[in-house]
């Protein structure tokens, strides 16, 4: 028999230790406005503290109106609750911001009023189809299949949690045709174009950043998050340990994107020489600024020592592209340019993967498959040279006199 260990007043919930040793917390939510009935919410845990924390959190959600009976729970309310209660604690701030925007802009306006228990596959399919139409009524382009696929992923995660809480019996997102994503065509600059870009950028204050990007292929956040302690001048390498990203709370230092993203990238001595000069100039500017300079240790900092806004840095890059009269590519395409250059130089894909911080070699190969046709032709030429040499040896052997 369960033993009551903590008795509370009405609507304050209760915590009970069960005969099997587990702890159970219960609280009554707000009445369903349709049926006037209230649902009893229950949580089981191994420790009393675990259940007590759930109870206090749930009571706060009920007071804030975030929890209602399952019968009246709309998809919009559930998405908001899932976002705040589950997603926020498990993803980076930038990812949370992306989820929040996706839910607020694309999902709730279309499906928010539908009751969670009444959500059906056709509701989701209609949403996806509408988002992927060629043109909207206002003449603007709709979302790409990749973006609609992202919307689908957010919806599926939220519904998966609703299943765990037994609010629904199945995940209707599994019954729709997920948007088919076409491979994004990357637009790397050729080695000649990249050299021209660097010559154009030589007088720019952040020329060392563009040069280092050419030599390493770092992600934008990784490049802007570099600290001087991450550059090993004697070992001729850069240690990628953090990223600088923009979030709804401003610029933040974040952990690398994946485990493989934490890596060491060797760099040429010529690049290190440029960085040494840049550091000397930065130290001089730091002394000149005095107390106004916030010494964050960031390599590519602004005049006050703070990290550069990624958007502002990208705009600098775009202006340099225009000045050099080069094709309009994204900053991320410089990363692609680095990888493509290495592949064309004959570097092993494993080396390219490690420099870029990709999770697997197959990801590297899939991303840069456009380079393979040219590499295959080079292989064919090498095989042809071997066959030519073999034919000449065979001819020479046939012409030798038989003793």
C-alpha positions as CSV (number, residue, x, y, z in Angstrom):
1,X,0.0,0.0,0.0
2,X,1.3,3.5,-0.9
3,X,2.2,5.6,2.1
4,X,1.5,9.3,2.0
5,X,4.7,11.2,2.9
6,X,3.7,14.8,2.2
7,X,0.2,16.0,2.4
8,X,-0.8,19.3,0.9
9,X,-3.9,21.4,0.6
10,X,-6.3,21.3,-2.4
11,X,-4.7,22.1,-5.8
12,X,-1.2,22.0,-4.2
13,X,-0.5,18.4,-5.3
14,X,0.9,15.5,-3.3
15,X,4.0,13.3,-3.0
16,X,3.6,9.6,-2.1
17,X,6.2,6.8,-1.6
18,X,4.9,3.7,-3.2
19,X,5.2,0.1,-1.9
20,X,7.7,-0.7,-4.7
21,X,10.1,2.0,-3.4
22,X,9.3,4.6,-6.1
23,X,8.0,8.1,-5.4
24,X,4.8,9.4,-7.0
25,X,3.7,13.0,-7.4
26,X,0.2,14.1,-8.4
27,X,-1.5,17.4,-9.1
28,X,-4.8,18.4,-10.6
29,X,-4.7,20.7,-13.6
30,X,-7.2,23.3,-14.6
31,X,-10.7,22.1,-15.6
32,X,-11.4,21.5,-19.2
33,X,-13.6,24.4,-20.3
34,X,-15.8,22.1,-22.4
35,X,-16.4,19.2,-20.0
36,X,-15.7,21.1,-16.7
37,X,-13.6,18.1,-15.6
38,X,-10.0,18.3,-14.5
39,X,-7.3,15.8,-15.2
40,X,-5.0,14.3,-12.6
41,X,-1.3,14.6,-13.7
42,X,1.0,12.0,-12.3
43,X,4.8,11.7,-12.2
44,X,6.9,8.6,-11.0
45,X,10.5,8.9,-10.0
46,X,13.3,7.1,-8.2
47,X,13.9,9.9,-5.7
48,X,11.6,12.3,-3.8
49,X,13.7,15.2,-5.0
50,X,13.0,14.3,-8.6
51,X,9.3,14.2,-8.1
52,X,9.3,17.3,-5.9
53,X,11.0,19.3,-8.7
54,X,8.5,18.1,-11.2
55,X,5.6,19.0,-8.9
56,X,6.9,22.5,-8.3
57,X,7.5,23.1,-12.0
58,X,4.1,21.7,-12.9
59,X,2.3,23.9,-10.4
60,X,4.1,26.9,-11.8
61,X,2.9,25.9,-15.3
62,X,-0.6,25.5,-14.2
63,X,-0.6,28.9,-12.5
64,X,0.8,30.4,-15.7
65,X,-1.9,28.7,-17.8
66,X,0.6,26.5,-19.6
67,X,-1.2,23.3,-18.7
68,X,-4.8,22.5,-19.5
69,X,-6.7,19.3,-19.7
70,X,-5.8,17.1,-22.7
71,X,-9.2,17.5,-24.1
72,X,-8.8,21.3,-24.5
73,X,-5.1,21.3,-25.2
74,X,-4.4,22.9,-28.6
75,X,-1.5,22.1,-30.8
76,X,-0.3,25.7,-30.4
77,X,-0.3,25.5,-26.5
78,X,1.5,22.2,-26.6
79,X,4.2,23.5,-29.0
80,X,4.8,26.5,-26.6
81,X,5.0,24.2,-23.6
82,X,7.3,21.7,-25.4
83,X,9.6,24.6,-26.5
84,X,9.9,26.1,-23.0
85,X,9.9,22.9,-20.9
86,X,11.8,20.4,-23.0
87,X,13.7,22.0,-26.0
88,X,15.2,24.9,-24.1
89,X,17.0,22.7,-21.6
90,X,18.5,20.4,-24.2
91,X,19.6,22.6,-27.2
92,X,21.9,25.5,-27.7
93,X,20.5,29.0,-27.5
94,X,20.8,29.5,-31.3
95,X,18.9,26.3,-31.9
96,X,16.2,27.3,-29.4
97,X,15.9,30.6,-31.2
98,X,15.4,28.8,-34.5
99,X,12.8,26.5,-33.0
100,X,10.9,29.5,-31.5
101,X,10.9,31.3,-34.8
102,X,9.7,28.3,-36.8
103,X,6.9,27.6,-34.3
104,X,5.8,31.3,-34.1
105,X,6.0,32.2,-37.8
106,X,5.2,29.0,-39.6
107,X,3.3,26.5,-37.5
108,X,1.1,28.2,-34.9
109,X,-0.6,30.6,-37.5
110,X,-1.7,27.6,-39.5
111,X,-2.3,24.8,-37.0
112,X,-2.2,26.4,-33.6
113,X,-6.0,26.4,-32.9
114,X,-6.4,22.7,-33.7
115,X,-6.8,20.5,-30.6
116,X,-3.8,18.3,-30.1
117,X,-5.9,15.1,-29.9
118,X,-7.6,16.1,-33.2
119,X,-4.4,16.8,-35.2
120,X,-4.3,14.6,-38.3
121,X,-1.7,13.8,-41.0
122,X,-3.6,15.7,-43.6
123,X,-3.3,18.9,-41.5
124,X,0.5,18.6,-41.6
125,X,0.6,17.6,-45.3
126,X,-1.6,20.6,-46.2
127,X,0.8,22.8,-44.3
128,X,3.9,21.4,-46.1
129,X,2.3,21.7,-49.5
130,X,1.2,25.2,-48.9
131,X,4.7,26.3,-47.8
132,X,6.3,24.7,-50.9
133,X,4.0,26.3,-53.5
134,X,5.9,28.1,-56.2
135,X,4.6,31.5,-55.3
136,X,2.5,32.9,-52.5
137,X,-0.4,35.2,-53.1
138,X,1.8,38.2,-52.5
139,X,4.2,37.1,-55.2
140,X,7.0,36.3,-52.8
141,X,8.9,33.0,-53.0
142,X,7.9,30.3,-50.6
143,X,10.1,28.2,-48.5
144,X,12.7,25.7,-49.8
145,X,12.1,21.9,-49.3
146,X,15.0,22.0,-46.8
147,X,13.3,24.6,-44.7
148,X,9.9,22.8,-44.8
149,X,11.8,19.6,-43.8
150,X,13.1,21.6,-40.8
151,X,9.5,22.5,-39.9
152,X,8.6,18.9,-40.1
153,X,11.4,17.9,-37.8
154,X,10.3,20.4,-35.1
155,X,6.7,19.2,-35.3
156,X,7.8,15.6,-35.1
157,X,9.9,16.2,-32.0
158,X,7.1,18.0,-30.2
159,X,4.6,15.3,-31.0
160,X,7.1,12.6,-29.9
161,X,7.2,14.2,-26.5
162,X,3.4,14.4,-26.4
163,X,3.3,10.6,-27.0
164,X,5.7,10.1,-24.0
165,X,3.3,12.0,-21.8
166,X,0.4,10.0,-23.2
167,X,-1.4,13.0,-24.5
168,X,-1.7,11.4,-27.9
169,X,-1.6,7.7,-29.0
170,X,0.5,8.1,-32.2
171,X,2.8,10.6,-33.9
172,X,0.9,11.8,-36.9
173,X,4.1,13.3,-38.3
174,X,5.2,9.8,-39.2
175,X,2.3,9.4,-41.5
176,X,3.0,12.3,-43.9
177,X,5.2,12.5,-46.9
178,X,8.3,14.3,-45.6
179,X,9.4,17.0,-48.0
180,X,12.1,15.7,-50.3
181,X,15.2,17.8,-50.0
182,X,17.3,18.4,-53.1
183,X,21.0,18.7,-52.6
184,X,22.1,22.3,-52.2
185,X,24.5,23.3,-55.0
186,X,27.6,24.7,-53.4
187,X,29.5,27.6,-55.2
188,X,33.1,27.5,-54.2
189,X,35.5,30.1,-55.6
190,X,38.2,28.7,-57.9
191,X,41.9,28.9,-56.6
192,X,42.4,31.8,-59.1
193,X,39.3,33.6,-57.8
194,X,40.3,33.1,-54.2
195,X,43.8,34.5,-54.9
196,X,42.2,37.5,-56.6
197,X,39.9,38.0,-53.6
198,X,42.8,37.9,-51.1
199,X,44.8,40.4,-53.2
200,X,41.7,42.7,-53.1
201,X,41.4,42.2,-49.3
202,X,45.1,42.9,-48.5
203,X,44.4,46.4,-47.2
204,X,41.3,45.5,-45.2
205,X,41.6,45.6,-41.4
206,X,40.5,41.9,-41.2
207,X,42.5,40.6,-44.0
208,X,44.2,38.1,-41.6
209,X,40.7,36.6,-40.9
210,X,40.0,36.0,-44.6
211,X,43.5,34.6,-45.1
212,X,43.1,32.2,-42.2
213,X,39.7,31.2,-43.6
214,X,41.3,30.3,-46.9
215,X,44.0,28.2,-45.1
216,X,41.6,26.4,-42.7
217,X,38.0,26.3,-44.0
218,X,36.7,27.1,-40.5
219,X,33.0,27.7,-39.9
220,X,32.2,31.4,-39.5
221,X,31.4,31.1,-35.8
222,X,34.6,29.1,-35.3
223,X,36.7,31.7,-37.0
224,X,35.2,34.6,-35.0
225,X,35.4,32.6,-31.8
226,X,39.1,32.0,-32.0
227,X,41.2,33.3,-29.0
228,X,44.9,34.0,-29.1
229,X,45.4,31.1,-26.8
230,X,43.9,28.8,-29.5
231,X,46.7,29.7,-32.0
232,X,49.9,27.7,-31.5
233,X,52.6,29.7,-33.2
234,X,55.4,27.2,-32.4
235,X,53.3,24.2,-33.4
236,X,51.9,26.0,-36.5
237,X,48.3,25.1,-35.8
238,X,44.9,26.4,-34.8
239,X,42.9,24.7,-32.0
240,X,39.2,24.9,-32.5
241,X,37.5,25.0,-29.1
242,X,34.6,27.4,-29.3
243,X,32.3,29.4,-31.6
244,X,30.9,32.9,-31.5
245,X,27.2,33.0,-32.5
246,X,24.4,35.5,-32.5
247,X,21.3,34.6,-30.5
248,X,18.2,36.4,-29.3
249,X,20.3,37.3,-26.2
250,X,23.1,38.9,-28.2
251,X,26.5,37.5,-29.0
252,X,27.4,34.3,-27.1
253,X,30.3,31.9,-26.9
254,X,29.2,28.4,-27.7
255,X,30.5,24.9,-27.7
256,X,31.6,23.6,-31.1
257,X,28.8,22.2,-33.3
258,X,29.7,18.5,-32.8
259,X,32.4,16.4,-31.0
260,X,34.4,16.2,-34.3
261,X,34.3,20.0,-34.5
262,X,36.8,20.2,-31.6
263,X,39.9,19.8,-33.7
264,X,43.4,20.9,-34.5
265,X,44.1,22.4,-37.9
266,X,47.8,22.9,-39.1
267,X,48.3,26.1,-41.0
268,X,51.1,27.5,-43.2
269,X,54.0,29.6,-41.7
270,X,53.0,32.5,-44.1
271,X,49.6,32.7,-42.4
272,X,51.2,32.7,-39.0
273,X,53.5,35.6,-40.0
274,X,50.5,37.7,-41.0
275,X,48.8,36.8,-37.7
276,X,51.9,37.9,-35.7
277,X,51.8,41.3,-37.4
278,X,48.1,41.6,-36.7
279,X,48.6,40.7,-33.0
280,X,51.3,43.3,-32.7
281,X,49.0,46.0,-34.2
282,X,46.1,44.8,-31.9
283,X,48.4,45.1,-28.8
284,X,49.3,48.6,-29.8
285,X,45.6,49.6,-30.3
286,X,44.8,48.0,-26.9
287,X,47.3,50.2,-25.1
288,X,45.9,53.2,-26.9
289,X,42.3,52.5,-25.9
290,X,43.3,51.9,-22.3
291,X,40.4,51.0,-20.0
292,X,37.9,51.3,-22.9
293,X,39.4,48.1,-24.3
294,X,37.7,44.9,-23.1
295,X,40.4,42.3,-23.4
296,X,38.3,39.2,-24.2
297,X,41.3,37.4,-25.9
298,X,39.3,37.2,-29.1
299,X,41.6,37.3,-32.2
300,X,39.3,39.1,-34.6
301,X,37.9,41.6,-32.2
302,X,36.5,45.1,-32.8
303,X,38.2,48.4,-31.7
304,X,37.0,47.8,-28.1
305,X,38.2,44.1,-27.9
306,X,34.8,42.6,-28.3
307,X,33.9,39.8,-30.7
308,X,32.7,40.8,-34.2
309,X,29.0,40.4,-35.0
310,X,28.8,37.5,-37.6
311,X,26.3,39.5,-39.7
312,X,28.6,42.5,-39.8
313,X,31.5,40.3,-40.7
314,X,29.6,38.8,-43.5
315,X,28.7,42.2,-44.9
316,X,32.4,43.1,-44.9
317,X,33.0,39.9,-47.0
318,X,30.2,40.8,-49.4
319,X,31.5,44.3,-50.0
320,X,35.0,42.9,-50.8
321,X,33.4,40.4,-53.2
322,X,31.8,43.4,-55.0
323,X,35.0,45.3,-55.0
324,X,36.8,42.3,-56.5
325,X,34.0,41.9,-59.1
326,X,33.6,38.2,-58.1
327,X,30.4,36.0,-58.1
328,X,28.1,36.6,-55.2
329,X,28.8,33.6,-53.0
330,X,28.1,33.1,-49.3
331,X,30.8,33.3,-46.7
332,X,30.3,29.6,-46.1
333,X,31.4,29.0,-49.6
334,X,34.9,30.0,-48.6
335,X,34.8,26.8,-46.5
336,X,33.8,24.9,-49.5
337,X,36.5,26.6,-51.5
338,X,39.1,25.3,-49.1
339,X,37.8,21.8,-49.2
340,X,37.5,21.7,-53.0
341,X,41.1,23.0,-53.3
342,X,42.4,20.2,-51.1
343,X,40.4,17.6,-53.0
344,X,41.8,18.8,-56.3
345,X,45.3,18.8,-54.8
346,X,44.8,15.1,-54.2
347,X,44.5,15.1,-50.4
348,X,42.9,12.1,-48.9
349,X,39.2,12.6,-48.0
350,X,40.0,11.6,-44.4
351,X,42.4,14.6,-44.1
352,X,39.8,16.9,-45.5
353,X,37.2,15.6,-43.1
354,X,39.4,16.2,-40.1
355,X,40.3,19.7,-41.2
356,X,36.7,20.6,-41.7
357,X,35.4,18.9,-38.5
358,X,32.8,16.7,-40.4
359,X,31.4,13.9,-38.4
360,X,32.2,11.2,-41.0
361,X,34.2,10.8,-44.2
362,X,31.0,9.9,-46.1
363,X,29.6,13.4,-45.2
364,X,32.7,14.9,-46.7
365,X,32.5,12.8,-49.9
366,X,28.8,13.5,-50.3
367,X,29.3,17.3,-49.9
368,X,32.1,17.5,-52.4
369,X,31.0,14.8,-54.9
370,X,31.0,17.6,-57.5
371,X,34.8,17.4,-57.4
372,X,34.9,13.6,-58.1
373,X,34.3,13.7,-61.9
374,X,37.5,15.7,-62.3
375,X,39.4,13.4,-59.9
376,X,38.1,10.4,-61.8
377,X,39.5,11.8,-65.1
378,X,42.9,12.2,-63.4
379,X,42.8,8.6,-62.3
380,X,41.9,7.5,-65.9
381,X,44.9,9.5,-67.2
382,X,47.2,7.8,-64.7
383,X,45.9,4.4,-65.6
384,X,46.5,5.3,-69.3
385,X,50.1,6.2,-68.5
386,X,50.6,2.9,-66.8
387,X,49.1,1.0,-69.7
388,X,51.3,2.9,-72.2
389,X,54.4,2.0,-70.1
390,X,53.2,-1.6,-70.0
391,X,52.7,-1.7,-73.8
392,X,56.1,-0.3,-74.5
393,X,57.7,-2.9,-72.2
394,X,55.7,-5.6,-73.9
395,X,56.8,-4.4,-77.4
396,X,60.4,-4.2,-76.3
397,X,60.1,-7.8,-74.9
398,X,58.6,-9.1,-78.2
399,X,61.4,-7.4,-80.3
400,X,64.1,-9.1,-78.3
401,X,65.8,-12.0,-80.2
402,X,65.0,-15.5,-79.1
403,X,68.1,-17.4,-78.1
